[in-house]
Amino acid sequence: MNLLARLLGMIRFSHTLFALPFALVAATVAASRDGLRALDLLGILCCMVFARSAAMAFNRLADRRFDAANPRTASRPIPAGTLSVPTVVAFLLGCSVAFVASTLLFTVREPANWWPFYLSLPVLAFLCAYSLTKRFTSLAHYWLGVSLMLAPISAWIAIRGITDPTFPLLLAGAVLFWVAGFDILYACQDAGFDRDAKLHSIPARLGIRGALRLAAIGHAAMFGFLLAVWWTTPEFGWIWLMGVIATGGLLLWQHRLVRPDDLTRVNVAFFQLNIVISVGLLALTILEVATGG
């Protein structure tokens, strides 16, 4: 149990709540049109957990030398010596196999849906590749955004296949700019270290003030995509619109918490407010579908 706790701490398991709710938003709307089996829900949950766990384990392995050199991250399990590299490699391989195996849950149906299985390895490779992007591009934050935007697209494909893509693509656009925006905010803490270590990031390239402006633009784009989702989705009515407006307020609050001369509240803006956004939109989606809009 102690080893499991250290592994879950290493991958920040609680951060699964960033992308998982958006996968479930897509699943809820897809299920309202095609129905949802228990195995579909189990498959989505397992795929999300195992894919993210594998990607985070790869990240900790790939970045272990940078983590050891950065005072903010030196206490992470691998540089601190509380988890060994072979242990994390075994965890990575186990999660990767479990992710691919989980996609087979969508084939136990009539007709079988093989798309999740066919796409599993390319998706996993893309997720893991994010960990290498700071070595060559300042657009790493947007790579992470694309990685998490795959959550609603994948959940939609798992239930409905490649049909009627308007809803998942618009929702994915919102996730892309939301994640890129808050990752830029979070990366402001390491702007100086990234420059010294020859790593690429928006804060290291543009400075804190410029990075915060770009993050704000991204969050404005997210708000626009959420409005488009509401406008084009028959299942959504005034309840979801109120959620979109509340999300806009929370995004504004994030940017009031983080200022170029004060980064002490980055973690509040990064984690707590964004969890409220993702879980809140999921709750409102379930309410809208349950009440018929």
ABEGO torsion letter per residue (X at the ends): XAAAAAAAAAAGAAAAAAAAAAAAAAAAAAAAAAEBBAAAAAAAAAAAAAAAAAAAAAAAAAAAAAAAABAAAAABAAAAGABBAAAAAAAAAAAAAAAAAAAAAAABBOBBBAAAAAAAAAAAAAAAAAAAAAAABAAAAAAAAAAAAAAAAAAAAAAAEBBGAAAAAAAAAAAAAAAAAAAAAAAAAAAAAAAAAGBBBAAAAAEAAAAAAAAAAAAAAAAAAAAAAAAABAABBAAAAAAAAAAAAAAAAAAAABBAABAAAAAAAAAAAAAAAAAAAAAAAAAAAAAGX
